[in-house]
C-alpha cells in the first residue's frame, strides 16, 4: 500500500513494498534494474544492468569512458563498503608536461584531461564479487537500446545542439555518431549508437568464447577491456590524434594502453560520521564526500529541530557551514595514496567547534579554510569581475589559459567544458546520473556514474564512446594535495551515500550535480531528520546551492556570497537572506538537483525520485 502525503511539495507517492526498489535518473534504467530483480537477480546485478543502460539513455551525462564511485551494503558481510572506480592520471601526466603545453590549468575538454576509464572494470568487479547473474544478462539491455534505439531525451538533444558546431568543425568522429545525416536529432527521436552496441557485443562474444563459468567469462571480459581491443583502440587514438580543446589549441592525449592494464578498482571502508542516531557513510577524501560529514559536524552545534526547511534560519546556517566545509575540501583533500589528509581532525569536535565560531548572522564573503599544522595548501586566486579565478589564469598567449565564463555561450572553445551540471538561474548543460537500489534480502547500493559524456572529447570511432575529462580537477601545483601526479586519483565530485540508523542499514541516496551534489545531499538528509519529511517530500522541497567556493571544473571560478535558490523558496525567506548579506539569485521553480533515494525498514523497501527534469522515476513492489 502507498500513502500519498498531503505535503504540498510532494509530486509523487513514496514507492512502498517488500520485494525491492530501484530508483534512478532515467525511467528506462529504473525499469531495467527492476526487471533484473524480478528475474531473481540481487541489488548488485540490478546495479550493473542499470549502470550500463544509463550510459546509453543519458549519453550527455555519463559514458563508458567515465568514472564511478559505488557505496554498498552487503548482507553477507554485514558492512558498508566503497568501490573506487575513479581511474588515476596516466603515467605521462606530469605537471611539467602540461606546463610545456602552455597551460596553467588542465583543459575541461579534449584528450589532455583523460584519466583511466573506471566504469567497465568497476561494474564487472561488482558483478563478479557481489552479483549472481551472467555478464550477458546485465549487458543485454544496453546492447539492445544502443543497437535498436531509444527515445532521445530533450536534454540530450539540447546538449548535442550546443556542441554541434564543435563536432562539425573539429570532432568529426563525434559528428558521425551524434549528428545523423548531419543534423541534431530531435527530442524523442529513436537514437542509436551502433558502434557502442558493437563494442559490448564484441566483449560479450569473446567472454563467452572461453567456455562455461560465470566468473571466468567476467574476468575475460575485463581483460578484453583493459588489455584487449578496447585498450588498444584508446591507446592508438591518443597517440595519433591532436584534438581541439577548451585551451583553443589542438593537443594530443597522454593515456596509454599500459595505463589501463595496470589499474584496477579498489574496495575500501567508507568515511563515516555519527549524527544523532545515524551513521552517514561516504567515500574517502579522493572524492568530495567527506564535506557532507563535516557539514554535519558543524551543524551539530545548532538546533535545527522545528526550523522551517524553506526558512531563512535553516538555509542560512546550512549555507554558512557549507562554505566552511568546502573551503576545507579545497585545501586538504587529495588522493590518500599520495598525500595524508587529516580527516580525523577535520571531523573532530574540537576543530569544528572552532570553525563553528565563524558562523554569524551575516553571510560570509571570504574563502576561509581552516588550519591544520603540516597539512593542506591554498591555491592563490585573483578577482575577475564578480568572480575569483586561479592566479595565473589568463596569462601568456591569449588563447591559452584564458578564463571564459559560463555566460560566453558563443565561444566555441567553451562548448562541452567541465562537468555538465545544473548551473546558475536553473540553466543546465546536462548533469551526471545516479541510482539507488535495495533488494528483498536487504542488499543496498548507491552510485553516481559520470564522465565520458558526449561533449567531453571526440568519439573513438571503433568503440562508439569518448574518454572522460576528470583530470581537469587536478591543480598544476606540486604543493597542493590535489596536485597532478602520475597514477594519482583526481579529487572527484562524485559522491553516493548510505546511512545507518540505530546501527542498521537504512538509507541510500544521492544526486548528480558536480559541486552541488553534497549540498543537495545534505539538504535532503537534514529535511528528513529534522523536519520529518518522507523520502519524496525531502526530494521535492524547495532547494538551493551556493557558488561561494571555486568550482572543481574548468575554469575553476568562484562567486563569493552567491546563493542560487529555486523560485519556490518563499519571498520572505529570500528577503531575509538578502538582508543577511547573501547575494541571492532566483532560478526557476523546479531547477535544483536530481535526487533519488531508497530505504529499508524491517521488511519494507521504499524509494523516491526527483520530478525535476521529468526523467527520474522510482519503481518497486
N, C-alpha and C positions, 0 to 999 in steps of 0.2 A: 504494500500500500504506500502511496505517496501523499504527503501532506503539503499543500501549497500555502506558503506563508503569506499573511496579509501585509508584510512589509512592502511599502510602495516601490522600493527599489528592486524588488525581485522580478526578474523577467521570466524565470522558468522554475519548475519544481526541482528539488533535490532528488536525484535518482536514488532509490532506496530498495534494497533487496538482500538476498542471502547467497546468491550464486557467484556474483562477481561484477566488477565495474571497470569500464575503460573510459577515459576522458582525454581528448586531445584537441589540438588547434585546427583540425580538419575532420569533417564528418565522415569522409571515406576511410581515413586512417582509423577513426574510432570504430567504424563498422568492421574493418578488417581485424582489429585487435579483439573485438567481441566475438567475431567468428572463430578465431583461434581458441578462445576459452570454451565456446560451445562445442568444439571438436575434441575437447579433452586436454588441450594444452594448458600450461600453467601461466602465471603472470609474466614470466621471463620469455617464454615462447611468444606470447602476445606482444610483448615489448619489441622484440626483434622484427616481427611482421609489421607492426605499427610503424616502426622507425624506417624500414625500407620503403614503405608506402609513402610516408611523409616526404621522402626525397623526391618522389615522382609528382605528387599532387601539390607540393609547395616548393618548386624548384628555385623560386626567388628568395627563399628563406633558409634553405639548407640543401646539402647535396653530398654525394659520396666522397668528394674531396675535402670535406669539412672535418669537424671535431665534435666531441661529445663527452660530457660527464654523466655518469649514472650513479644514483644512490638507491640502495635496495635493502629490503628486509627479507631474509631467507628463513623460513620456518624450520628448516632442518638445522641450521647453525644457530638460530635464535639470536641473531645480532644484525646490526646495521653495517653495511659495507659500502665503500665508494669504489667505482671503477673509473680510473682516469683514462679517458680516450682522447686526451689532448696531446697531439703529436708535438714533438720538440722542433727546435730550429735545426736546419741542415748543418752538416759538418763544415760547409764552406761559408756559413753565415756569420761572418765576423764583423765587428764594428769598423775595423779598418777597411774592409772590403766595401761596406756600404758607404762609408765616407768617401771612398775612392770614386763612387758614382756621383759625387757632389751632393749627397743627401745629409740632412741633419735630423730628419725623422723618416721612418720607413713608410713608403707609399701605402696608400689604402687599397690600391688595386694592382693587378698585374702579377708577375711571377716572383718578384723580389720578396713579397710578403708571404710566400707559401711556406708553411710548416709541413711536417709529415702528416698525411691524411690519417685521421684516427678512427673514423666511423666503422669501416668494414671490420677491421680486426676486433674492435670492441664488441660489435654485435655477434660475431661468431664465437668470441670468448664467452659472452653471456649465454648464448645458445648451448655451447658445449658443456659448460661447467654448472649451469643452473637450469637449463631448459630440458625438455623431454622429446621434442619433435625433430624431424629431419630438416636439413637445410632447404630441401625442395619445398617443404610445407610452408616455410616462412618467407621464402623468396617469390613464391608463385604470384601473390597479388601485385608486387612491384613489377614483375616481368609482364603481367597482363596489362596493367594500367599504362606502362611505358610503351608497350608494343601495340596495344589495341586502342589506346587513347583514354583520356579522362577530361571532363569539362574544365576548361581553364578558368581559374579564379579571376575575378575582376582586378584584384590587386596584382596578380601575376601579369596580366595583360598590360596594366598600367606601368609596371616596372620595366617590362620589355620595351614599352614605348619610350621611356625615359632614356634608355641606352641604345635605342635603335640606330641612331646616327653613329655612335661609337662602334657598334658592331659592323655597320656597313663600311666605315672608313678605316677601321683599324683591326677589328677582330672578326674576320670573315668566317672563321670556323664556328663562332657563336651565332653569326647570322644564319649559317646553314641549318642550325637546329631551331633557333627561336624566331626566325623570320621566314616562315614557309612561304614560298613564292615571292619572297622579298617584302612581305607585308607583316605588320604587327598583328598577331592573331587576336581575334575579338574575344571579349569575355563570354564564357560558355561554349566556345568552340572546342571540338574534340581535338585535343593536343596530344601528339605522340613524340617519343624520343626513341626511335628505333635503335640507335647506336647504344644507348644505355641498356635497353632490353637485351641487345646482343651481348653486351659485356657480362651481364648477370647470367644469361643463358650459357655463355661460354664457360664461366666459372662453375656453374652447376653441372654441366656436361663433363668437364674434367674431373670434378669431385666424385661424381657417380661412377666414373670410369675406373676408379681404384677398387671397386667392388663393394660388398656389403659392409656394414659397420657405420653407425651414425657418427661417432666421434672421429673415425678415420676419414670419412668424407669431409667433415667440417674442417679438420686440420689440413687436408689437402687444398680445400678452398682458400684457407688463409694463406697458404704458400703461393697459390696462383695469384693472389692479390699482391703480397709483399715481395715475392721473389720471382714471380712469373710474368705473364704477358702484360698485366696492368702496370707493374713497376717499370717494366721495360719501356712501355709507351710514355709514361710520365718522365722517365729519365731522358728519353730521346727528345721529347717536346721541350724540356727545359734547356737542353744542350743546344738545340738547333734554332730556337725561336728567340727573337727580341721583340718584346711586347710593349706597346704604348701603355703607360700607367699614369697615375694622377700627378706625377712629377712633371709631366709634359714631355718626357723622353721615352724612347724605346729602350727597355732594359731586359737582360736575359734572366733566366732563373738560376737558382743555385741548388735546388733539390735534386737528389740523385736516387737511383735505384738502391744503392748501398745504404742511404739514409733510411729507406723504407724497410730494407731487410733486417736492419739491426734493432728496430724499435718494436716493442710490444706494449699493449696496455697493461696497467698495473692495478692491483687490488689493495686497498688501504683502509684504515679506520677513518671514520669521519671526525671532523672538528665538531665539538658539542658545547652547548651552554644550557644550564638549568634555569628556567624561568617559570616561577611558580611551580606547579606540578607537571610541567612539561620539560622534556629534554629535546632541544632543537638540534638537528644533525645537518651538517653542511660539508662541502668539500674543504680541503686544506687551503692554505694561502697561495697555492698555484692558481687558484680561482679567487673570485671576489666574495665567495660565500660567507667567510667569517665576518663580513661587515654587518650582516643581519644579527649575528651573535653579539657584536659589540653595540649595535643599536639597542638590543635588549638589555645589555649590561648597563648602558647609560640610562635607559628609560626605567629600569628597575627602581631608580631613586625618585620617581614621580608617581603620583597616584592617578592612574588613568581610568579607574573604575568610575562609572557614572558620567564620564565625559561624552559629549556628542561626537561620534566618529567623523561627522562633517562640520564640526565646530572649530573655532579658531584656536582654542587651547590644545585640543588633540592634534591638530595639524601642525601648529607652531612647535610644540615640543618634539614631535617626531622629526620635523624638518631640521631643527637645530641639532638634534642628536645625529641625524643622518650626515650632516655636514662634517661633524667631528669624526665619525666612523670612517667616512670616505676619505677624509684627509689622511687618516692613518693608513688606509688601504694604499693610497698613492705614495706613501712614504716608506712603508715597511714590507709590503707584500712582494713575494717573488717565489721562484721555484725552490722549495726547501731542500731539494737535492743539491742545490748550488749555494744557497745563502741561508743563514739562520734567521728565522723570523720569530720575533719574541711574542708568540701568540699567548703564552701563559700570562705575560704582563699585560698585553692588550685587552685581555678578557678578565683581568683581576679586579676585585672590588676596590682596592686602593687606587689603582690607576684611573679607573672610571669615576671614582668619587672626585678626584681632582679635575678630570676632564669635564665632569658634570657642572662644576662651578662656572664654566664658561657660558652656560646656557642662561640667558636672561630673558626679559620680556620683549627684547628688541632683536630683530633679525641681524645676524652677523653678516658682514660684507667681506670678511677676511678668510683666507685659506689657513686653517690653524691646526696643523698636525701636532701630535704630542711629541714628547722627547723621551727616548729610551737610550741610555748611555751605550754607545758602541754599536747602535743599530740604525738602519734607515738612511735615506738620502732624499733631499728635496730637489726636484727639477726646477731650475730658475725660469720664471715667466716674465713676460712683459705685457703691457696693456696695448690692445689694438681696438680702439673704439670702446664698446661696452664689454669686450671680451678680454680674457687673458690667454695668450698663446705662448708656446715654449720659446724661451730665449734662443735667438739664432734663427728661428723660422722666418723665412723671407729674405735671408741674407744670400749673398752670392748671385749667380746668374738669375735673371728674372723668372725663368721657367722652372727653376729647381728650388724646392723648399718653400715656395710661395704659399702662404696660407689663404685659401679661398674659404669663404663661409658657406654655410648650408643654404644661404639665400642666392648664391650665384648659380642659378639653375641653367644658365646658358653656357657655362664653362664646360667644354667637352671633357677636360681632364678630371672634372669632379664626378662625372657620371659613374655611378656604381661604387662610390667611395664608402669606406667604413662598414660597420655593421648596420644593415638596414633596420632602423628601429623607429618606434613612434617618437616623433620629434615635437618641436615647438608648435603650439597652436593646433595640435592634432594632425599636422601634416605627417605623412608616412612615406618611407622609401621601401617598406616591406616589414620584415621582422624575422625573428628566429622561430623555432617551433618548440612545442613542449607536449608531454603526455604523462599521465599518472594512471596506474593500473593496480587493482587489488583483486586477487582471485579467491575462490571459495576456501582454500586452505589457509588464507591469510598472508600469502606472499605479497609483497608490495614493491613497486618500482616507480621511480620518478626520474625523468631525464629531459634534458634540454639540448637536443642536437642543433648544430648551427654550422655556419661556414660553408664554403664551396657553393654559395648562391650564384645564380646565373650571371650576375653582374660583377663577380669577383675578378675573374680573369678569363681568357679565351678558352673555349671548349677544346679539349684534346680530342681530335676527330675520331680516332679509333675507339675511344671509350665512351663518348657522349656526355662527359661531365668535365667540369673545370676544377682547378685547385683553389684552396681557400686562401685567406689573407690574414690569418691570425697573428703573424709576426709583426704586424703594424702596432701591436700592443707593447712591444719591447721599446725601451729607450736606448738610443745610441750613446750611452753614458756608462762607462765601466764601473763607476762608483755606485750606481743605483741597484737596489735589489732586483729590479725588473730590467736591468740592462741586458742587452743581447749577448749571448754566448752560444757557441755550437752545442747542440744536444740539450739545451735548456728549454723548459716549457714556458711559453708566454703566460703572463698573468691574465687568464681569461676572465670574461664576464659571465660565463655560463654557470648556472647555479641552481640545480634542483634541490628539493628539500624533503626531509622526513622528520616528523616529530613523534616522540613517545609521550604518552600521558599516563601518569602514575606507573611508569616503568614499562608499559605495554605499547607496542607499535600502534599508532593511531592515525596519523595524517601524512599524506604525500601531496605536495603542491608545488607550483612554480609558474613562471611566466616568461615568454620571450621579452626582449627589450633592452639588450645592452646594459648600460649603466643604470637604467631604470629598473631592471629586474629585481634587485634586492631592496628597492624602495617599495614596489608593489607587493612583493612577497611579505615584507614586514607589515605593511598596511593590512593585508588580508589576515595575517595571524593576530594582530592586535585587535582588529574588529571582532574576530572570532572569540578571542579570550576575554576581552574586557567588555564588549558590548553584547556578547551572546549571540552574534549573528550566526546563522547556519552557513553551510558552505556557499550556497548560491547567493545569499544576502551579502556575505563578505566579499564576493566577487563583484556583485552588481553595484555596491555602494559607490558614491562619488569618489574619485581618486585624483591623484596629483603626482608630480615629481619635481625635484629640484635640479637645476642645472648649475648649481653653485660651484661644484668641483670640476676639474678638467676631464674631458671625455677620454675614454680608453681608445678611441678610434681617431684616425687621421681626420682633421688636422690638430687634434688634441686640445681643443679650446675649452675654456671655462667661462661661465657667465655669472659672476658673483651676485648673489642675492636673488637670482631669478627663480621664481616658483610658478610652474605651469599647472593650472587646475582645470578640471572639467567644468563646463558651463552649468552643470547641475549643483556645483558647490554653492550653498546659499549666498545671496548678495551680502547679507550682514557679515558672514564669515569672511568674504573677500575684502570688504571694507575694513574689518578689524585687522586682518593680516597686513593690509597696506599701511594701516596706522602704526603697526609694529615694525614697519620698515621693509617688509618683503616687496620685491618687485614682481607683482602678480600679473601673469598673462593668462587669459581665459581662452581655453580651447573649446571645441565642440562638446556637446553634452556627453557623448559616449566615445571618448578618444584615448583613454589611458589604460594600457595594459591588456594582456590576453591570458589571464589566469585560468588555470584548471586546477581541480583539487579532488582527491579521493580519500576516503577514510574507512577504517574498520572499527567496529564497536561490538565486541562479542561476535555473534553470528552475522550481524548486519554489515552490509557493504554499501557505502554511499558515494556519490560523485556529483560534481557540478562543473559547468563550463561557461566561459565568458560569451556573452551575447555580442560584444563589440566586434565589428567586422563581419558578423553573420557567417562565421566559418566553424567555430569551435562547438563541439557537441559532446555530451556525456551519454553513455549507454550502460545498461545493466539490468539485472533482474534478481 
